[in-house]
Amino acid sequence: MRKLKKINGITLTALVVTSSIGSGIFALSSDLGSAAAPGPALIAWGIVGFGILMLALSLNNLLNKRPDLEGIFSYGKAGFGNFVGFISGWGYWMSAWLGNVAFSTVFMSTLGYFFPVFQRDNSVPSVMVASCFAWGLTFLVNRGVESAALMNGIITICKLIPIFTFIVVAIIVFNGRIFATEFWSNMAGPVTASAVWGQIKACMMVMMWVFVGIEGATVLSARAKSRQVAGKATVVGVCCLLVIYVLASILPYGYLTQAQLTALPKPAMTYIFAEMVGPWGGAFISIGLLISILGAWLSWTMLPAETMDLMAEQGLLPKRFGRKNRHGAPTLALMVTGAMVQAFLVILIFAERAYEFAYSLCTAAVVVCYMIVAAYQIKYSWQHRLEKGNRVQLLIGIGALAFELVGITLAGLQYLLICLVVYIPGIVLYMMTQKQQLGYYCSKMELSATILICSTGAVTLILFFLGQIHL
């Protein structure tokens, strides 16, 4: 059997950063501009930063306290049984390939800066080219996960250059008068507490989206030099991300008005930088964005396959999903994931706002996994509350769970309902696996949960066909 290479802390930290920095940061300015003035946006960043840090600290704690667990979904299995472990793992797998769909839409919009035929990110030509890229990356990862991880680290260094350049120039041209004039402004009416809260709420989904991927070091923790290395990489990566995101999204408020930011086409950073330094700036940022998306796209092609592999090893999916080729890659898992990406790329042709729809679904799916991690952090810390430090860890887990619950309720409940539909075929695979291993399809509790998920999914489909839920 081929010995797998161990990944060091620097590479894992790069994986955390590159898994999250994809398309989101380049569209942040216009996304936030349409949602909030700089004041409410800063408050929202504080809330989201706190919640994501609580999640990262929970992951760090669990990596150190439960080094025997492998894969982010394993916390659900250890704490609440096989079915919850499956729900967590399937949600993570779903979010990863939905993230690939989101990357493909903004990738094509960026190509549209150079080739007008691709300016509409969900046109037929755009979907055809995006499909070619998606399958190309799938076959690359099928050649070996370790080599893809190394390439991902190299791409991280290359893609951060235009982002940092943008931040430096934005600091230089920052105009405090423009920033202060609209600090609390509300484009829809007078400034009130409820209006400010409404703006904060409108920021939540896009801010949560740009942090999706911080669990990358956890998913690949089995290949780290140590669990402590993986845990520290997660926390350091989150802190780096928060600083980068706040600077990149807030500084443009000191150069353009909120109305101007809202009117920008996507990706906004391209057009802001072109305004700052001239036409060459747009090309410079666009090239950086293309590299950035390819890096994140590569990571997120790797992560769902790794998850399906681990779920198969732990008896949550049929064993054939974990079978490796001669390069050590789970070919069937990669092909199934690629087929799902392809199917949703076609569906996006009929979506009104393809990019927003794709990243909202991705975020809603992964929040399910994050909530289960936080719940296990609470349970483990309570069970070991007499041990040093675990009472603090209990509070951290409560903070993480509260944030995820509030975030998804305020900003993405509709998308969570749509995700339930995709759970249905996964539950069928889970029951088949349970039948083979245990002799029965599911317990009474699991049956009740299955009925709830399937019935809610059916209601969601009915609402969709009645026009109450839109793509």
N, C-alpha and C positions, 0 to 999 in steps of 0.2 A: 504493500500500500504506500502511495506517495506521501511523504511527510509535508504537512502544510507549513508555510512560513509564518512566523510570528510577526505581528504588526506592532511597531513602537508607538509611544505616546504622541509624538509629533505627527505621524501619519494619521492616527486616529483623530486628533484635534482638527487636522485638515479635512478629514472626512465629515466631522460635525459641521464645520463651516461651509464646505462646498455642497453638502447635502441640503443645506438651508438656503444658501445664496444661489439662487437660480434666476428665475424671471422676476420674482416678486420685487426685489429691491429696485429694479429698473423702472417699474411701473408705480412705485410707491407714491411719488409726488402727486400724480394726477388722481390716483385712487383716494389718497387722503384729502387732497384738495376738494374733491367732490363730496367728501363726507364731513370735514371739519375745518375750523380755523386753527391756527397754530397752538393757541392756548388749550382748547379741548384735546387736540391731538397729543400734546405733551402729557396731559393727564392720562390719556388712554395708554400712551407708551409706559407710563409709570405702573399702571394697573397690569398691563400685559407683561411687562418686564418682571414684576414681582411674581406673577403666577407662573411664568415660564421658569424663573429661577427656582421656585419651590418644586416644580416638576424635576428640574435638573438635579437638585439636591436629593430628591427622593430616589432618582435613578442611581445617583452616586452612593447613597446609603445602602440601597438594596444590592448593588454590585459588590459592596464590601461585606455586607452581612450574609448574603446568600450567594457565595461564589459557585455553589453547585448548580445554580439555575442558569440555563442557556437560552438566550432569545428573550426579547421583551415580553412576549406573550406568556412566557413560562411563569411569570408572577401571578397571572390570573389563574393558571392551572394549579399552582402550589397553594394559593390562598383560598380558592373558591371552587375547585374541581375542574374536570376535563372540559365541560361545556363552556364555562367562562373562559378557560384558556383558549378554546377554539374561537369564541367570539372576539377575543382580543387579537389573536393571530390573524384571523380573516379580515378584521377591520384594518390592521396594519398593512396586510398584503393589498387590500383594496385601495387604501390611501396612496400607496407607493405607485401603483400603475395609473391611478387617476392623476397623480402629480405629473407623470410622464405626458398625459394628455394635455395638461395645462402648459407644460413646457413647450409642447409642439405648437400650440396656438400662438404663443408670443414669439417663438422662434420664427414662424412664418411671417408674422408682422414685422419682425426685424429685417428679414430678407426683403420685405416689401419696401424698405428704405432704399435699397439698391435696385430692386426689380419690382416695378409697380404691379405686376400680375399677382403678386403675393400679398398685397396690402390688406386684403380681406382675409383674415386668418382662418376662416372656415369655408372658404371657397373650394370647389372641387380640385383645382390645381394645387392649392395649399395642402389639402388633405392627402393628395397623392404623394407629394414630395415629403411631407411629414411622415407618412407611412414608410417610405424608403429609409428615412433616418432611424425610425423606431426599430425596424427589423435589422438594420445594420448594427445598431448598438446591441441588440439581443444576441446576434451571432458573435459579436466581439466578446461579450461576457461569457458566452458559451465556450469560448476558448480558454477560460480560466479566471476565477474571481480574483486571485491574488494579483495577477498582472493588471487587471482592471483597476484595483485599488491603488496600485503604484502610479498608474497613469492619472488617476483622479487627483493625487497629491500634486503632481506636476501642473495639471490644469488649474488647480487652486491658486498657485503662485501667479500664473499668467493672467487669470481673470481679475484678480484683485487690483491690478495696476490701474485700469481705467476707473474703477470705483474710487480708489484713493485720490486719483487725479481730479475727479469730479468734486470730491469733498474739499480738497485744498483750494481749487478755484472758487468753489461756492463760498468758502470762508473769506477769500480775498474780495469778492464782489458783493458780499453781504451788506445790505442796506438796513440799518436798524430802524429807520423811519417807516419803511414799508412794512417791516415785521411788526412793529408796535401798533401801527394804525389799525390793522385787522386782527390783532391778537385774540380778541374775544368775539369777532364779528360772526354773525349768523346770516348767511345769504338769504334765508327764507323769512326773516323777521327780526324783532328786537332780541337783545341778549337777556335771557332769563335762565334760571337754574335748570328748568326742564329742557330748554333749548340746548344748553351746554351738554346735559346728559344725553340728549338725543344724538348730538354729534359724537360723543364718546362711544355710544352704542354702535353708531354707523362705522366706526373705525375697527371694531373688534375682529371681524372676520378676516380682513386683509392683514391685520397685524398678527393674528394667530397663524395665518397661512405662511408668512415669511419665516416662522420658527419651526414649521414642520420639517423634520429631518434631524432634529437634535438628538434623536435616539439612535442615530447611525452607529455611534461607538458601542452602544449597548447590543445592537443586533449582531455586530461582528466581534463582540467581546471575547468570544471563545478563541479568537485568533490573536488576541492581544498578548503582550508579554506577561501581563498580570491583570487581574480584575481592578486593582487599585489604579493602574494606568488608564484603563477604560473609563473609570468613574471620574477621574480628574480631567480627562480629555473632554468629557461632556460638559462639566461645569465651566472650564476655561473657554470652551467653544461658545457657550451661551453668552458669557460676558462679552466676548469679542463681537458677537453678532449684535447684541443690544446697542453697543456704542456705534457700530457701523450703520445700523438701521436708523437710529435717531438722527445722526448727522446727515445722512443721505436724504431723509424725508423732511426734516424740519428746516434745514438751511435754504432750500428753494423758496420758502415763504418770505425770505428776506431779499429776494431778487424779482419775483413775479407776484402779482396779486393772487388771491385765492380764485377769483374768476378766471384769470389767465391760466392758472394751473389746471383747473377743471376742464378747460377747453382743449388742452393739449391732447394730441393723438398718442396712442401707446406704441412703444414704450416711452414714457414721458422724459426720462433722463436723457435720452438721445436728443430730443428737441430742446430741452433746457440747456444742455451743454453747447449745442449748435448756436443758440442765442447768446451764450456767454462769450464764446471764443471764435465763432465763425463756422462755416459749413464743414470744415475738416473735423470739428468736434463731434458732429453727428455721426460721421463715419467711424471715428475713433471709438465712441461709446458702443456703436452697433457691433463692431468687431469684437469688443470685449464682451458684449452681451451674448453673441453667438457662442463664444468660447465658454462663457459662464453656463449657459443652458446645456451645452454638450456635456460639461463636467457634471452638473447636477443630474442630467438625464442618464448619464452613465451610472452614477451612484444609485439612482432610483430604478434602474434596470437590474442592478445587482441585489438590492435589498429585498424586494419581494420574492425573488427566487430563493434567497437565503432563508427567508421566513417559511416558505412552503417546505423547503428541505427540512428545517428543524421541526416543523409541525408533523411531518411524516415520520421523522425519527422518534418523536415523543407520542406517537399513536393518535394524533388528532386528525390526520388525513391518511388516505391509502399510501402504503409504502412506496408505490411506484413513483410518487411525486418526489421522493428523495433519492432516486437512482442517479448515479453520477456517470458522466462520460469519462473518457480517458484523460480529460483535462481537469477533472474534479468538479465539474459544473453540473447542476441538476437540470438536464435538458428538458424533460417534460414540464417542469415548473416554469422554465423560461418560455417555452412555446405556448403554454396556456396563458401566461401573463401577456405575451405578445399578442395573442388573439384577442384578449379583452381590450387592450389598448387600441387595436385596429377597429374593433366594433364601436368603441366610443368615439373614435375619430370620425367615423361615418355618421354617428348620431349628431355630432357637433355641427354638421352641415345645416341642421334644422334648428340650431340654437340661436337665440336672439343675441346673447352676449357670451360667446364661446369661452373666452378666457376666464371671466368671472364665474361662470357656471362650473367649469372644470376645477378651479382651485377651491371653490366653496365646497364641492363634493369631497375633494381630497381632504380638506381640513375637518369636515364633519366626521369622516370615516376614522381619521387618526385620533380624534378626540375621544372616541369610545375606548381605544386602547390606552390613552393617557389616563382616563378616569379609573380604569381598572388597576393601572400601576399605582395611582394615588391611593386607591382603596386598600390595596395590599400593603402599602407603606403604613397606612393607619393600623391595619390589623396586626401586622408584625410588630410595630412599635408598641401597641397596646399589650400584646402578649408578653413582651419582654420589657415592660415599662420600668421594672425595678433595676434594670441594667443601666449603666452610666450613659447618658446622652439620649436615651430613647424617648424620654418625655418631650425633649425638643424636637426629635424626629417625628413624633406624633403630631405636633403642631404644624410642622412642615407639610406632612401628608394632608392634614385637614385644609391647609391653605391651598395646596395644589388641586385637591378635589373640588373645593368650593369655586376656584377660578374656572376650571374646565366646565363645571355644571352651569355656572352663570354665563360664561362665554357662549356656549353652544345654545343655551336657551334664548339669549338675547339676540344672537346674530345668525344662527344657522339651523333652527329646528326643522325647517322645510327640507333642507339638504340631508339632514339625518334620516328623515322619513324615506327619502329616495334611496339612501344607502341600504335601508332594510330590505329593499327588493333584491339587492345583489347578495344579501346573506342567504336567501332561500336555497340556491343551488349548492352553496357551501355546506349548509345544514344537511342536505342529502348526502354529500360525501362524508361528512362527520358520522352520520348514522350508519352508513355502510361500514365504516371503519370500526365503529363500536360493535356492530353485529359480528364482524369477523374476529374481534379480539375478546369480547366479553359474552357473546351469545345473545345479546339483546340490543335493540336499536337505541333506546334511551330510557332514562329513569322517569318517574312521574314528574319530578320537578323540571327536568329538561324538556319533557313533552309540553308542560304548561308554558314554558318560555318559548318553545318552538311555535306553538299555536298563537301566542301573542305577537311574535315577530312576523309570522306568515299572514296573519289577519291584518296587521297594521300595514304590511307591504301591499296586500290586496287593496286595502282602502286607499293607499297612496296612488296605486295604478288607476283606480276608479276616478279619483280626484284629478289625476293628470288627463284622462280622456274626457273629463267634463270641463277641462280648461281652468280648473282651480289652481293647478300647479303648472308652472311654465318652465321650460328649459332655459 
